[in-house]
Amino acid sequence: MTALQTRPEDAGVRPAATSPPPRRFRARLRNDLVAALFLLPALFCFGYFAWWPVLKGLELSFQQTNLVDAAQWVGLDNFRRVFEDPLVTTAVENTLLFAGLALVIGFPIPLALALQISTVRRLPGLYRYLVYLPVMLPPVVSVLLWKAFYDPDSGLFNAVLGLVGLGPYPWLQSTHTAMLSLVLEATWAGLGTATLIYLAALTRVPPELYEAAETDGAGIWRRAWHIALPQLRGTVLLLLLLQFIGTLQAFTEPFVMTDGGPQNATVTVLLLIYRYAFVDGDYGAASALSLLLAAALSLMSAVYLRATRRWSN
């Protein structure tokens, strides 16, 4: 072979990349456009009903308005009012107390129930249904039901405790027990979802690990501690974050049960936002406090995800 007949690869020259056939390219482009057209209504609805209220709330936080008359720009006056309101400090402390009690009481219960139900051999579906039954009730119905249970004169709890010579207790009328009473109801109403998530995650645990541990004489709780929990680490950390975010936005329980009482012992941040907007008619201050809450939740979530990134893997 002469020098004039050398092949491109022998001379160190790569052949030009072949472009896809025009017909195939046009077909793929047409499919992408059709998919985008089908996606546009969903994107529009999501943007209009999710992000537009966020942007509108950001605008309202710098305005003084009752949503009827023309709005007036007041700059940072709404934020100054929020920081100068002594009830905001009380609401933040109550919200953190609610979240702390909910995590201490309500977080381990779904995990323990899931571990227990996963060992049931007869009618496991019945136990899953029973544990999820409170979630299927409307939240207001659940709260009103427990409010009747907490009645100091004719409530179920005082009637049961009276059989053993205890009570009656002012569950919702005392500043010492009102917040705990709200947490107990919230735990009962929401534990079904977390329990089913844990049960679904437990199906990924290889059964031979349980069989080997059972052969070695390990009981149910030792198998749960040494086998199940390490496998559920990512799920536990994610649900911990979601529950913490949810409890910091507590509203239905204090609004329906106690209306923030007694003596503002159960006023939460969301309930205070409601009062700003629909009691005082100050939508600017309500939007400002909402924006501060969203910023705090975003910051705490980012720090939490950063701190637990290695553990979740």
C-alpha positions in Angstrom: 0.0 0.0 0.0 1.5 3.3 -1.0 1.5 6.5 1.1 -1.3 7.9 -1.0 -3.4 4.9 -0.2 -2.9 5.0 3.6 -6.1 4.5 5.6 -7.4 7.4 7.9 -6.9 5.4 11.0 -3.3 4.6 10.1 -2.6 8.3 9.6 -4.1 9.2 13.0 -7.2 10.8 11.6 -10.5 9.7 13.0 -13.4 9.4 10.6 -16.1 12.0 11.0 -19.0 10.9 13.3 -22.0 9.9 11.3 -25.1 11.9 12.0 -28.4 10.2 12.7 -30.6 9.8 9.7 -32.8 12.9 9.2 -36.0 10.8 9.3 -35.1 9.3 12.7 -34.2 12.7 14.1 -37.5 14.3 13.0 -39.4 11.4 14.5 -37.7 11.8 17.9 -38.2 15.6 17.8 -41.9 15.1 17.0 -42.3 12.6 19.9 -40.6 15.1 22.3 -42.9 17.9 21.2 -46.0 15.8 21.7 -44.8 14.8 25.2 -44.2 18.4 26.0 -47.6 19.4 24.8 -49.2 16.8 27.1 -47.0 18.0 30.0 -47.9 21.7 29.6 -51.3 21.6 31.3 -49.8 19.8 34.3 -47.0 22.3 34.5 -49.4 25.2 34.2 -51.7 23.9 37.0 -48.7 23.2 39.2 -47.2 26.6 38.6 -50.5 28.5 39.0 -51.7 26.7 42.2 -48.3 26.0 43.8 -45.8 28.6 42.9 -48.0 31.6 42.1 -49.4 31.7 45.7 -45.8 31.6 46.9 -44.8 34.6 44.8 -48.0 36.4 45.7 -47.3 35.8 49.4 -43.8 37.2 48.9 -45.3 40.3 47.4 -47.9 40.7 50.2 -45.2 40.5 52.9 -44.1 44.0 51.8 -47.6 45.4 51.5 -50.3 46.7 53.8 -53.6 45.3 52.4 -56.9 43.8 53.3 -57.3 42.3 49.8 -60.1 44.7 49.0 -58.7 48.2 48.9 -55.6 49.1 47.0 -52.4 47.7 48.5 -49.8 50.1 50.0 -46.1 49.2 49.9 -44.7 49.4 53.5 -41.3 47.8 53.0 -40.1 45.9 56.1 -42.8 47.2 58.4 -44.6 43.9 58.4 -41.4 42.1 59.5 -40.9 44.7 62.2 -44.4 44.0 63.6 -43.8 40.3 63.6 -40.5 40.6 65.5 -42.0 43.1 68.0 -45.0 41.0 68.8 -44.4 39.1 72.0 -46.9 36.4 71.1 -44.6 35.4 68.2 -42.0 34.2 70.7 -44.7 32.2 72.6 -45.9 30.7 69.3 -42.4 29.6 68.4 -41.7 28.1 71.8 -45.1 26.2 71.7 -44.4 25.0 68.1 -41.0 23.7 69.1 -42.5 22.0 72.2 -45.2 20.4 70.0 -42.6 19.2 67.5 -40.3 17.8 70.3 -43.1 15.9 72.1 -44.4 14.6 68.7 -40.9 13.2 67.9 -40.3 11.7 71.3 -43.8 10.1 71.5 -44.9 9.7 67.9 -41.8 8.8 66.0 -40.8 5.4 67.6 -44.4 4.1 67.8 -44.9 3.6 64.0 -41.5 1.9 63.8 -42.3 -0.5 66.7 -45.7 -1.3 65.2 -44.2 -2.0 61.8 -41.6 -4.4 63.3 -44.3 -6.1 65.3 -46.8 -6.4 62.4 -44.0 -7.8 60.1 -43.8 -10.8 62.3 -47.5 -11.6 62.2 -48.3 -14.8 60.3 -52.1 -14.8 60.5 -54.2 -12.0 59.0 -51.4 -9.5 58.5 -53.7 -7.4 56.2 -56.2 -6.9 59.1 -53.5 -5.3 61.3 -52.4 -3.1 58.4 -56.0 -2.0 57.9 -56.5 -1.3 61.6 -53.3 0.7 61.9 -54.2 2.8 58.9 -57.9 3.4 59.8 -57.3 6.7 61.7 -55.6 8.1 58.6 -58.7 7.6 56.6 -60.8 9.7 58.9 -60.9 13.4 58.0 -58.5 15.4 60.3 -61.3 17.6 61.8 -63.4 14.5 62.6 -60.4 12.9 64.4 -59.8 16.1 66.4 -63.5 16.5 67.4 -63.6 12.9 68.4 -60.6 13.3 70.7 -62.0 16.5 72.0 -65.1 14.7 73.2 -62.8 12.0 74.8 -61.0 14.8 76.7 -64.2 16.3 78.1 -63.5 16.7 81.8 -67.1 15.7 82.8 -68.3 13.1 80.4 -65.2 12.2 78.4 -64.0 8.6 77.8 -60.6 9.1 79.2 -61.7 10.4 82.6 -64.4 7.7 82.7 -61.9 5.0 82.2 -59.4 6.5 84.7 -62.2 6.9 87.2 -62.7 3.1 87.3 -59.2 2.9 89.0 -59.7 5.9 91.2 -57.8 8.4 89.1 -58.9 11.8 87.8 -60.8 13.6 86.6 -58.2 15.6 84.7 -58.6 18.9 82.9 -56.9 17.6 79.7 -57.5 20.7 77.5 -58.2 23.2 80.2 -54.8 23.1 82.0 -51.6 24.7 80.7 -49.6 21.7 81.9 -51.5 19.0 79.9 -53.1 20.8 76.9 -50.0 20.5 74.6 -49.5 16.9 75.5 -53.1 16.2 74.8 -52.8 17.6 71.3 -49.7 15.6 70.6 -51.4 12.3 71.6 -54.2 13.0 69.2 -51.8 13.9 66.4 -49.8 10.8 67.0 -52.8 8.6 66.8 -54.1 10.3 63.7 -50.9 10.1 61.7 -49.1 6.9 62.7 -50.7 4.8 60.1 -48.9 6.3 57.1 -45.4 5.9 58.7 -46.2 2.4 59.8 -47.1 1.3 56.2 -44.0 3.0 54.8 -41.8 1.1 57.3 -43.7 -2.2 56.5 -42.9 -1.6 52.8 -39.3 -0.9 53.6 -39.0 -4.1 55.7 -39.9 -6.2 52.6 -36.5 -5.3 51.2 -34.6 -7.0 54.1 -33.3 -10.4 52.9 -35.3 -13.1 54.8 -32.2 -15.2 55.1 -30.8 -12.7 57.6 -33.8 -13.2 59.8 -33.5 -17.0 59.5 -29.8 -16.9 60.4 -30.5 -14.7 63.5 -33.4 -16.9 64.5 -31.3 -20.0 64.3 -28.7 -18.3 66.6 -31.5 -17.7 69.1 -32.0 -14.0 68.6 -35.4 -12.7 69.7 -37.7 -10.3 67.8 -36.2 -7.1 69.3 -32.6 -8.3 68.8 -33.4 -9.1 65.2 -35.0 -5.7 64.8 -32.1 -3.8 66.3 -29.3 -5.6 64.5 -30.9 -6.5 61.2 -34.0 -4.4 60.5 -32.9 -1.0 61.7 -29.6 -0.9 59.8 -31.6 -1.7 56.6 -34.2 1.0 57.4 -31.6 3.7 58.1 -32.4 5.8 55.0 -36.2 5.5 55.5 -36.0 6.4 59.2 -33.9 9.5 58.4 -36.3 10.7 55.7 -39.5 10.1 57.8 -37.8 11.9 60.7 -37.3 15.0 58.5 -40.9 14.8 57.1 -42.4 14.5 60.6 -40.4 17.3 61.9 -41.5 19.6 59.1 -45.1 18.5 59.5 -45.1 19.1 63.3 -43.7 22.6 62.9 -46.8 23.3 60.8 -49.3 22.2 63.4 -52.7 24.0 63.0 -55.7 21.7 63.0 -55.3 20.4 66.5 -54.7 23.7 68.3 -57.3 25.5 66.2 -60.2 23.0 66.7 -59.4 21.7 70.2 -58.2 24.7 72.1 -58.1 27.8 69.8 -54.7 28.4 71.2 -55.7 28.3 74.9 -55.6 28.0 77.7 -53.6 31.3 78.2 -52.0 30.9 74.8 -50.4 27.7 75.9 -51.1 26.0 72.5 -50.7 28.9 70.1 -48.6 27.7 67.2 -46.9 29.7 64.4 -49.6 28.6 61.9 -52.4 29.5 64.3 -50.8 32.9 64.8 -50.6 33.4 61.0 -54.3 32.6 60.8 -55.1 35.2 63.5 -53.1 37.8 61.7 -54.9 37.2 58.4 -58.5 36.3 59.4 -58.9 37.9 62.8 -56.8 41.1 62.6 -57.2 41.4 58.8 -53.5 42.1 58.5 -52.5 39.9 55.5 -49.1 41.6 55.2 -48.0 40.5 58.7 -49.4 37.0 58.0 -47.5 36.8 54.8 -44.3 38.0 56.5 -44.6 35.4 59.2 -45.3 32.7 56.6 -42.2 33.7 54.7 -40.1 33.5 57.9 -41.5 30.1 58.7 -40.8 28.9 55.1 -37.2 30.2 55.3 -36.6 28.5 58.7 -38.0 25.2 57.5 -35.8 25.4 54.3 -32.7 26.2 56.3 -33.3 23.4 58.9 -34.0 20.9 56.1 -30.8 21.8 54.3 -28.7 21.5 57.5 -30.4 18.2 58.3 -29.9 16.7 54.8 -26.3 17.9 54.9 -25.6 16.4 58.4 -27.3 13.0 57.6 -26.1 12.5 54.0 -23.4 10.0 55.0 -25.7 8.1 57.4 -28.5 7.8 54.9 -26.1 6.1 52.5 
